[in-house]
Amino acid sequence: MAVVVIGGLGLIAYSRYEVQHPASAGIGPSASDTWYAALGIDICGTLEPNLPASVNLSTTGLRTFGDGLIEAAPSVSSTPSAFEGAHATLGLFATNYTGFTLTSTEIKYPGKHQPLWKNGANCTGKLKGKASLVAKVWASPTARTASVVTDPTKIHIDNGEMITVAFVPSGAPIPQPRSKSTLVQTISGKSSG
């Protein structure tokens, strides 16, 4: 009998928690959030410079100030819901960043003389061989492990996350973004303020 009572109380407590913290409430960021993720781009073994500041800083909810971070701030946009929750992806960031091409199979770093790299093309830089587009994602700057994602456009932008999009031969090392320290400083500054 005691086991039934304890089990019942546990289920009641769990149900109450679920009502107060529903998973169906969606994933962030919400219109009232400002989240930051570090972004690096590795093409054929060369970690590219940070993307320059977004040209549409005052109209897009996913932007960069040229510091190697993606800022997810849906409230900046006149349509915040377009950048909230599950919409806050690396693919949407790329779509709204002038000159940056990122699909599941190709990447073009912004600039007049930058090539469009497509899966199966040969790297001729530090790394050589047939390459494809992947991304390595660390949940936080202190994460010891990372996941490898084959479709970078599907990566949800999470607060404190680090992403390196890489066009490299299979098995090549993928470094963390060089903006890791900027991410740590930005998040520390936000949490202490």
ABEGO torsion letter per residue (X at the ends): XAAAAAAAAAAAAAAAAAAABBAAAEBOBBAABBBBBBBBBBBGGBBBBBBBBBAAAAABABBBAGAGBBBBBAAABABAAAABEAABBAAAAAAABBGBBBBAABBBBBEAABBBBBBGBBBABABBEBBBBBBBBBABAABABBBBBABAAABBBBBGBBBBBBBBBBGBBBBBBAAAAAAAAAAAAAAAX
